[in-house]
Amino acid sequence: MTALLTLTVLVLVAIAIWQMTKIFELSQLKAEETGVATDKDNKYNGYLMFAFLIFIYGITIFSFAKYSKVLLPEASSAHGGGYDELMWVSFAIIFVVQTITQALLHYFAYKYRGEKGKKALFFADNDRLEFIWTIIPVIVLAGLILWGLYTWTNIMDVNDEDDPLIVELYAQQFNWTARYGGEDNVLGDASVRLIDIDRANVLGLDESDPNSADDILVKELHLPVGRKVNFMMRSQDVLHSAYMPHFRAQMNCVPGMITQFSFTPTITTEEMRRNPDVVDKVKRTNTLRAKWAAEGKPNSDPWEFDYVLLCNKICGKSHYNMQMKIIVETEEEYNKWIAEQATFKETLASVE
């Protein structure tokens, strides 16, 4: 309460000083002050516009040079290349248009600055100019929108062609669980109303559904390279978002409904670890962590690249730590790993 009262007094004192300053200014006679900008004022403002133009171009170049290294490496999914191409073309168009229009805007602000005796030319309309600056954006934006719709339709086409692997991603504050369909590649029915912690039925699988018996629940997501994966996503509590940045994949996990996403991994974890961009990022990160270790700071263990599943919706106080490791491996390695995992039926038997 004392701090609040002190802050209130300081604010009131500041307002009082400001009001006294305004009264003092109004009390001064300024016979020569007309409030109209002079040629000198306009010239200075024109130079300042050029200075600001140099500043925004400079900060843009600096940002590209300084922070390009923190961008994601090449996409690791079949659809990711098209996604990135659309994004970079959009960026290029925006950058070129911004560069040209900002240069003209700031140049004209100087060239056509106010000068004594000079009167601005006024004309009501110019059909040719209006046609040009209307039709060009219409054509460019229509092209981008159609391209975007085509890309979106292809990415969101979740189907059973090419014998996809069926995986459920189950979200809850603040962790992920993956469920595989087992030998039959069919997920059993499930509902949050059927969750029974005492029987290790943490996802609410329907024990009466025969398709649930061979389902496999894991805390580490393994995917075979080159095989299409259809994800079924559920949430137990609040809105989450399954975000796999390296695969250019994201889908909301909504309580009470099942959402879907599909992609084909194209680069194994080991291959991505040899990617020059990833190698450089790991080197920079571990250099920083070595410095932290020397200073006794936490989170200073050496880091190794892994694909990761993140939550991209602010779902609570531990949202930042809601993640799951993803391993993309060969078909043989995946088959060996999946064969070592316990089925839902075996898990239930172990707790009875």
Beta strands, then each sheet from edge to edge (+ up, - down):
strand 1: 165-172
strand 2: 175-180
strand 3: 216-218
strand 4: 221-224
strand 5: 229-235
strand 6: 240-244
strand 7: 249-253
strand 8: 259-263
strand 9: 307-311
strand 10: 323-329
sheet 1: 3+ 2- 1+ 5+ 8-
sheet 2: 4+ 10+ 9- 6+ 7-
end
